[in-house]
Amino acid sequence: MNPEGWLADARRSYDTVATSYADQVRDLLDETPYERSVLALFADLVRTIGGGPVADVGCGPGRITAYLRELGVDTFGIDLSPAMIEVARRDHPGLRFEIGSMTDLDVADASLAGLVAWYSLIHVPDDEIGLVLAHFRRVLRPGGPLLLSFHIGDESWLKTQGYGGHPMNVHVHRRQPGQVAAWLNDAGFTVEAQMTLSSAESEFGGILFARR
């Protein structure tokens, strides 16, 4: 699976489902109090190091970006899909959203006070995770928190339809928390906390807090 192949597939797939996806997840945080608490904790961690810009990488239609802004965090969103960014700008006018890839973040070194990847690593192949985490570490300031969420499991499968019945062509990867923590350690992060939960966000989701 070459990088351009999976990236191109992900971009096309989420361009196709952008509007229907946004409709389905728009109010999801209203149903997920534990996830709201996780995001509030992340916001507190950013404030304790003095605040500053935070990137929501793989932001989709911008709901996590907007929620963190409500919590007082200077957050902006980055997503691979131009259609997702268009929806995010439409739904959250006044917030900053940019088209970009987590495999080649166009963000200055050590410029971010924090970074969130909210269920956005699920399509990244195992052999590309190291590259992605290296970019995350590069753009974070020393001491900056990283928040990751992901689906827990051992399997991967090809998703060919989703979000309103539209066609997709993306592999979905479930991972064990221990594996994700090991990748973070290898990338130079310090893992500080991990938890599992089940909610409308994920049947079995993992949350990891790490620090640059």
DRENNULO-443005 format. One record per residue: residue in one letter; x, y, z of N, C-alpha, C, O in turn. Coordinates in steps of 0.001 Angstrom, whole numbers, plus 500000, padded with zeros to 6 digits. Layout:
// DRENNULO-443005
 res    n.u    n.v    n.w   ca.u   ca.v   ca.w    c.u    c.v    c.w    o.u    o.v    o.w
   A      X      Y      Z      X      Y      Z      X      Y      Z      X      Y      Z
...
This chain:
// DRENNULO-443005
 res    n.u    n.v    n.w   ca.u   ca.v   ca.w    c.u    c.v    c.w    o.u    o.v    o.w
   M 500858 498819 500000 500000 500000 500000 500901 501240 500000 501503 501555 501026
   N 501003 501943 498880 501881 503094 498830 501185 504318 499410 499960 504421 499357
   P 501983 505269 499978 501384 506411 500664 500421 507200 499801 499342 507576 500260
   E 500801 507457 498545 499926 508246 497688 498616 507516 497436 497569 508143 497277
   G 498678 506184 497399 497462 505411 497171 496463 505568 498294 495300 505885 498043
   W 496896 505352 499544 495937 505424 500647 495527 506854 500938 494388 507106 501330
   L 496444 507792 500751 496077 509197 500950 495059 509651 499907 494084 510328 500232
   A 495293 509277 498665 494357 509654 497605 492996 509008 497819 491964 509643 497600
   D 492989 507754 498246 491721 507074 498524 490970 507761 499668 489756 507951 499599
   A 491704 508127 500712 491059 508797 501853 490506 510151 501444 489399 510517 501839
   R 491265 510891 500661 490797 512212 500219 489529 512085 499381 488548 512789 499622
   R 489549 511196 498405 488365 511024 497548 487164 510538 498356 486044 511014 498168
   S 487407 509589 499256 486302 509021 500029 485633 510083 500896 484406 510178 500927
   Y 486433 510878 501599 485841 511873 502494 485330 513097 501751 484446 513794 502248
   D 485869 513367 500574 485223 514376 499727 483802 513935 499365 482876 514745 499319
   T 483653 512636 499111 482352 512100 498693 481327 512151 499822 480154 512440 499584
   V 481763 511874 501043 480807 511736 502154 480766 512959 503072 480096 512926 504104
   A 481467 514032 502716 481660 515152 503646 480351 515675 504231 480236 515828 505447
   T 479380 515946 503393 478136 516546 503881 477360 515583 504760 476893 515963 505834
   S 477215 514337 504317 476460 513364 505104 477189 513013 506394 476549 512798 507424
   Y 478512 512951 506353 479291 512693 507558 479074 513811 508576 478847 513547 509757
   A 479145 515044 508120 478944 516181 509023 477569 516136 509665 477425 516430 510851
   D 476559 515771 508889 475200 515690 509431 475101 514630 510527 474394 514823 511517
   Q 475806 513513 510352 475711 512408 511311 476460 512670 512612 476041 512198 513669
   V 477565 513418 512551 478390 513583 513755 478248 514955 514405 478846 515205 515452
   R 477469 515844 513802 477408 517238 514255 477129 517365 515757 477775 518162 516438
   D 476181 516594 516273 475767 516720 517676 476252 515558 518541 475724 515328 519629
   L 477252 514833 518060 477685 513618 518752 478232 513907 520148 478043 513100 521059
   L 478899 515031 520331 479453 515344 521641 478368 515554 522689 478621 515403 523885
   D 477153 515904 522244 476050 516035 523192 475712 514701 523861 475155 514668 524958
   E 476060 513596 523179 475743 512261 523680 476918 511600 524383 476800 510464 524841
   T 478043 512287 524476 479272 511638 524948 479939 512466 526057 480919 513166 525801
   P 479414 512389 527279 479962 513211 528363 481409 512880 528712 482164 513770 529104
   Y 481807 511623 528579 483180 511274 528917 484163 511881 527915 485242 512335 528295
   E 483789 511887 526648 484642 512524 525650 484742 514034 525896 485804 514630 525714
   R 483624 514647 526314 483680 516073 526636 484651 516315 527790 485388 517302 527795
   S 484645 515417 528755 485573 515547 529883 487025 515390 529440 487908 516097 529926
   V 487268 514463 528517 488615 514273 527973 489094 515549 527294 490232 515974 527498
   L 488235 516158 526492 488615 517379 525783 488819 518537 526756 489698 519374 526550
   A 488008 518587 527817 488187 519624 528829 489518 519459 529553 490192 520444 529853
   L 489897 518209 529834 491195 517956 530461 492322 518388 529549 493288 519005 529998
   F 492206 518066 528268 493225 518490 527305 493345 520012 527299 494453 520549 527296
   A 492204 520710 527297 492226 522170 527313 492939 522689 528561 493692 523659 528485
   D 492707 522053 529700 493385 522454 530929 494897 522248 530822 495679 523082 531280
   L 495299 521134 530213 496731 520868 530049 497400 521921 529177 498530 522332 529441
   V 496699 522353 528140 497236 523411 527278 497382 524707 528072 498388 525406 527946
   R 496389 525021 528878 496454 526253 529664 497592 526218 530685 498216 527245 530952
   T 497864 525043 531257 498900 524959 532295 500305 525218 531747 501212 525561 532506
   I 500487 525056 530440 501804 525364 529866 501824 526752 529227 502764 527095 528509
   G 500784 527550 529488 500768 528928 529016 499921 529192 527800 499871 530323 527315
   G 499247 528164 527292 498378 528353 526134 499156 528528 524841 500380 528396 524807
   G 498422 528828 523781 499013 528962 522457 498213 528181 521441 497214 527557 521797
   P 498623 528197 520188 497859 527530 519135 497853 526015 519280 498849 525407 519672
   V 496716 525424 518959 496524 523975 519009 495971 523513 517669 495066 524145 517126
   A 496495 522432 517132 496013 521889 515865 495125 520673 516115 495470 519779 516887
   D 493973 520664 515443 493093 519501 515385 493360 518852 514038 492832 519289 513015
   V 494182 517806 514039 494675 517211 512791 493742 516078 512371 493490 515146 513134
   G 493232 516179 511133 492180 515282 510684 490854 515758 511238 490054 514966 511737
   C 490628 517061 511145 489505 517711 511822 488147 517408 511218 487124 517649 511859
   G 488110 516878 509984 486817 516624 509354 485988 517896 509286 486499 518937 508873
   P 484708 517840 509686 483842 519016 509596 484029 520007 510737 483261 520963 510847
   G 485024 519803 511583 485421 520835 512529 484731 520841 513878 484827 521828 514607
   R 484037 519764 514234 483271 519796 515487 484179 519805 516712 483866 520473 517698
   I 485306 519074 516676 486225 519072 517815 486969 520409 517879 487181 520948 518965
   T 487357 520936 516739 487976 522264 516686 487086 523288 517359 487536 524067 518198
   A 485802 523278 516976 484867 524258 517517 484643 524056 519008 484524 525032 519750
   Y 484584 522806 519461 484356 522553 520882 485543 523035 521713 485356 523623 522779
   L 486745 522793 521238 487915 523270 521965 487953 524797 522000 488387 525381 522992
   R 487508 525437 520940 487428 526901 520965 486425 527357 522015 486656 528354 522699
   E 485320 526642 522149 484352 526975 523197 484975 526854 524585 484579 527554 525517
   L 485950 525962 524711 486650 525780 525974 487774 526792 526168 488492 526742 527167
   G 487927 527694 525230 488915 528750 525349 490271 528440 524765 491238 529149 525040
   V 490365 527385 523958 491635 526995 523353 491729 527590 521952 490760 527559 521194
   D 492880 528124 521612 493124 528729 520294 493396 527612 519279 494542 527339 518923
   T 492315 526978 518827 492421 525774 518001 492129 526078 516541 491254 526885 516227
   F 492872 525424 515647 492578 525456 514220 492577 524029 513694 493177 523137 514293
   G 491892 523817 512558 491737 522476 512012 492498 522266 510719 492649 523175 509903
   I 492972 521040 510557 493661 520617 509337 493029 519320 508877 492826 518409 509680
   D 492713 519224 507588 492163 517974 507070 492612 517763 505635 492846 518714 504890
   L 492726 516488 505266 493160 516092 503926 492110 516404 502869 492446 516654 501711
   S 490838 516392 503264 489731 516495 502320 489289 517942 502104 488823 518582 503046
   P 489422 518470 500892 488938 519827 500627 487446 519992 500908 487015 521046 501374
   A 486662 518958 500627 485222 519060 500874 484933 519138 502370 484035 519873 502782
   M 485672 518401 503184 485517 518488 504629 485861 519891 505126 485158 520445 505970
   I 486929 520452 504608 487313 521809 505009 486245 522813 504591 485961 523757 505329
   E 485660 522622 503430 484573 523508 503000 483392 523442 503966 482819 524470 504325
   V 483029 522222 504385 481934 522059 505341 482309 522681 506691 481482 523345 507316
   A 483535 522472 507138 483978 523033 508415 483900 524559 508391 483436 525169 509354
   R 484343 525167 507317 484277 526627 507214 482844 527122 507155 482528 528190 507678
   R 481978 526350 506522 480561 526717 506456 479898 526618 507825 479154 527510 508233
   D 480176 525523 508529 479514 525285 509809 480105 526098 510954 479429 526358 511949
   H 481368 526501 510813 482039 527209 511906 482751 528449 511362 483979 528530 511398
   P 481976 529410 510858 482591 530612 510296 483396 531358 511357 483013 531435 512524
   G 484499 531890 510918 485354 532617 511841 486481 531785 512414 487452 532331 512938
   L 486365 530453 512322 487456 529586 512758 488376 529276 511580 487981 529373 510419
   R 489581 528910 511898 490603 528665 510877 490664 527183 510537 490825 526334 511413
   F 490530 526891 509244 490637 525518 508753 491519 525509 507510 491411 526384 506651
   E 492396 524504 507428 493341 524417 506328 493348 523014 505747 493153 522034 506467
   I 493571 522920 504448 493772 521629 503799 495221 521206 504010 496145 521980 503759
   G 495413 519975 504474 496771 519492 504695 496775 518033 505074 495728 517452 505359
   S 497953 517440 505079 498113 516025 505381 498961 515836 506628 499966 516524 506806
   M 498565 514912 507488 499332 514622 508690 500658 513941 508368 501526 513850 509236
   T 500828 513463 507142 502098 512868 506742 503121 513921 506320 504291 513598 506112
   D 502691 515173 506193 503592 516250 505768 503019 517570 506266 502631 518425 505470
   L 502967 517734 507586 502308 518899 508184 503031 520197 507819 504234 520338 508042
   D 502279 521131 507258 502828 522434 506917 502665 523368 508120 501941 524362 508067
   V 503350 523022 509185 503305 523765 510443 504738 523930 510918 505538 522999 510824
   A 505066 525109 511428 506434 525395 511843 506853 524529 513031 506027 524144 513859
   D 508138 524233 513097 508681 523438 514196 508391 524102 515543 508513 525319 515685
   A 508007 523290 516526 507824 523738 517912 506916 524962 518025 507142 525832 518865
   S 505889 525024 517177 505001 526188 517161 503665 525951 517848 502909 526901 518053
   L 503353 524705 518212 502042 524379 518765 502118 524105 520261 503058 523480 520752
   A 501096 524592 520976 500978 524309 522404 500306 522966 522660 500366 522448 523776
   G 499666 522395 521642 499014 521104 521782 498545 520609 520437 498466 521372 519474
   L 498230 519314 520373 497760 518716 519128 496771 517606 519458 496992 516811 520371
   V 495684 517564 518707 494650 516542 518845 494528 515780 517534 494501 516384 516462
   A 494456 514466 517616 494115 513625 516467 492964 512734 516929 493179 511666 517500
   W 491746 513191 516673 490532 512575 517216 489991 511555 516216 489317 511920 515252
   Y 490284 510290 516447 489900 509201 515543 490351 509467 514106 489693 509040 513158
   S 491464 510167 513946 491923 510499 512595 493133 509690 512150 493610 509865 511029
   L 493642 508796 513017 494733 507904 512608 494226 506564 512094 495019 505691 511742
   I 492903 506399 512050 492339 505070 511792 492574 504586 510371 492450 503390 510106
   H 492912 505489 509441 493162 505065 508061 494654 505045 507720 495028 504703 506598
   V 495501 505406 508674 496944 505448 508421 497521 504050 508566 497353 503434 509619
   P 498195 503526 507552 498801 502191 507664 499857 502147 508767 500452 503169 509108
   D 500083 500968 509314 501055 500813 510395 502423 501385 510025 503075 502033 510845
   D 502850 501144 508794 504207 501560 508435 504331 503058 508168 505420 503544 507864
   E 503213 503799 508280 503251 505257 508135 503051 505970 509473 503208 507189 509555
   I 502707 505220 510519 502427 505839 511809 503652 506565 512356 503530 507660 512906
   G 504824 505966 512210 506037 506599 512707 506275 507960 512078 506657 508906 512766
   L 506050 508065 510772 506209 509335 510070 505231 510371 510618 505607 511516 510871
   V 503980 509965 510799 502954 510885 511304 503323 511381 512704 503259 512581 512973
   L 503704 510469 513590 504043 510868 514951 505304 511729 514990 505432 512598 515853
   A 506232 511498 514068 507424 512350 513997 507032 513789 513658 507594 514737 514206
   H 506063 513945 512752 505574 515297 512436 504867 515910 513639 505045 517093 513929
   F 504065 515110 514342 503391 515626 515536 504407 516148 516547 504238 517230 517109
   R 505461 515370 516769 506470 515790 517745 507222 517024 517257 507550 517910 518045
   R 507492 517078 515963 508241 518216 515413 507503 519529 515633 508131 520534 515966
   V 506188 519542 515456 505437 520803 515503 505049 521204 516919 504672 522354 517143
   L 505131 520286 517887 504777 520605 519266 505936 521276 519992 507105 520968 519756
   R 505587 522187 520868 506589 522765 521759 506992 521727 522807 506218 520819 523108
   P 508187 521855 523356 508550 520972 524478 507509 521074 525601 507151 522171 526031
   G 507039 519934 526059 506016 519910 527093 504597 519978 526575 503651 519875 527356
   G 504428 520150 525271 503087 520251 524700 502355 518925 524726 502946 517892 524410
   P 501063 518927 525102 500295 517685 525164 499783 517230 523799 499465 518040 522927
   L 499715 515925 523645 499137 515273 522471 497982 514404 522943 498121 513631 523891
   L 496846 514535 522277 495670 513725 522585 495312 512898 521358 495040 513445 520289
   L 495314 511582 521517 494942 510662 520445 493716 509862 520859 493598 509452 522013
   S 492802 509640 519919 491725 508670 520124 491691 507739 518920 492036 508133 517806
   F 491267 506493 519160 491332 505478 518112 490401 504334 518489 489978 504215 519639
   H 490090 503503 517514 489277 502319 517749 490182 501174 518201 491237 500939 517613
   I 489764 500473 519239 490572 499380 519784 490208 498057 519122 489033 497752 518915
   G 491219 497289 518797 491026 495969 518209 492300 495500 517545 493350 496128 517680
   D 492205 494394 516827 493371 493809 516173 493209 493679 514662 494109 493195 513975
   E 492068 494110 514153 491790 493843 512753 491746 495133 511929 491570 496230 512459
   S 491911 494962 510632 491742 496026 509651 490810 495526 508566 490798 494335 508256
   W 490042 496411 507997 489152 496010 506919 488948 497161 505946 489196 498324 506265
   L 488492 496806 504750 488250 497799 503712 486815 498288 503817 485870 497508 503700
   K 486663 499583 504037 485343 500207 504118 484970 500709 502731 485645 501575 502172
   T 483903 500166 502184 483511 500511 500820 482237 501344 500749 481847 501816 499681
   Q 481597 501517 501898 480377 502325 501919 480204 502920 503305 480538 502287 504307
   G 479689 504120 503360 479466 504720 504670 478828 506078 504590 478816 506711 503533
   Y 478286 506538 505732 477777 507893 505873 476821 508282 504750 477183 508985 503806
   G 475610 507807 504887 474588 508096 503894 474580 507148 502727 473888 507392 501738
   G 475348 506047 502819 475368 505066 501753 476291 505398 500601 476279 504710 499581
   H 477093 506440 500748 477996 506833 499661 479197 505889 499591 479610 505333 500608
   P 479757 505707 498396 480901 504808 498257 482153 505376 498908 482416 506576 498843
   M 482914 504499 499532 484214 504852 500100 485207 503756 499734 484822 502666 499313
   N 486484 504061 499900 487527 503065 499627 488695 503340 500578 489751 503822 500168
   V 488477 503023 501859 489495 503269 502872 489623 502052 503776 488630 501403 504105
   H 490837 501754 504168 491066 500724 505166 490909 501340 506551 491429 502423 506819
   V 490199 500653 507417 490004 501077 508805 490845 500158 509687 490701 498936 509648
   H 491718 500762 510477 492637 499995 511312 492269 500162 512785 492231 501280 513299
   R 491999 499050 513454 491835 499052 514907 493173 498679 515535 493893 497823 515021
   R 493500 499332 516658 494785 499093 517308 494604 498863 518803 493614 499293 519394
   Q 495567 498185 519399 495604 498002 520835 496305 499205 521481 497277 499719 520927
   P 495824 499654 522639 496464 500794 523303 497958 500595 523531 498737 501538 523398
   G 498361 499378 523873 499772 499123 524090 500617 499365 522855 501742 499857 522950
   Q 500072 499017 521688 500796 499240 520441 500929 500730 520153 502001 501204 519777
   V 499828 501466 520332 499872 502911 520090 500829 503579 521067 501589 504466 520678
   A 500803 503168 522330 501721 503720 523315 503173 503427 522941 504040 504284 523114
   A 503445 502228 522431 504804 501881 522013 505255 502757 520853 506401 503206 520823
   W 504360 503002 519898 504699 503900 518786 505018 505300 519294 505959 505936 518819
   L 504240 505780 520255 504487 507102 520819 505844 507147 521512 506598 508106 521340
   N 506155 506129 522284 507454 506080 522943 508593 506077 521933 509599 506763 522117
   D 508429 505303 520865 509449 505240 519824 509652 506599 519153 510753 506925 518709
   A 508566 507393 519084 508633 508705 518437 509165 509790 519373 509315 510941 518963
   G 509452 509432 520632 510010 510399 521557 509008 511066 522471 509345 512029 523161
   F 507767 510567 522489 506752 511099 523398 506806 510368 524734 507297 509243 524826
   T 506294 511027 525761 506086 510397 527054 504583 510190 527245 503824 511156 527323
   V 504165 508941 527319 502745 508637 527519 502407 508862 528986 503059 508310 529872
   E 501382 509675 529237 501030 510040 530605 499750 509374 531105 499602 509148 532306
   A 498837 509064 530214 497577 508457 530651 496933 507753 529467 497117 508137 528312
   Q 496172 506710 529786 495392 506036 528757 494113 505511 529383 494071 505175 530566
   M 493072 505447 528564 491774 504962 529031 491021 504341 527877 491341 504574 526711
   T 490031 503557 528207 489143 502978 527208 487719 503377 527540 487387 503613 528702
   L 486877 503453 526517 485477 503804 526726 484643 503298 525572 485151 503009 524489
   S 483352 503198 525825 482384 502823 524799 481303 503882 524778 480750 504242 525817
   S 481004 504381 523585 480029 505460 523469 479583 505570 522030 479902 504722 521196
   A 478843 506624 521749 478417 506872 520382 479589 507174 519459 479465 507053 518240
   E 480730 507566 520030 481913 507836 519218 482545 506545 518706 483007 506484 517567
   S 482562 505511 519551 483227 504262 519195 482681 503141 520062 482454 503329 521257
   E 482469 501975 519463 482041 500814 520240 483052 500478 521327 482679 500076 522429
   F 484325 500642 521015 485399 500395 521974 486544 501312 521585 487324 501006 520683
   G 486637 502438 522272 487594 503449 521895 488745 503577 522874 488591 503308 524065
   G 489885 503984 522374 491042 504223 523201 491402 505701 523218 491289 506388 522203
   I 491833 506183 524368 492285 507569 524534 493683 507527 525129 493920 506842 526124
   L 494603 508257 524524 495955 508363 525050 496353 509826 525162 496176 510603 524224
   F 496890 510189 526312 497512 511488 526511 499019 511276 526528 499523 510412 527245
   A 499728 512060 525744 501184 512001 525733 501728 513422 525739 500992 514386 525526
   R 503026 513537 525984 503622 514858 526038 504935 514864 525274 505710 513910 525332
   R 505171 515952 524560 506407 516141 523785 507591 516271 524733 508725 516437 524285
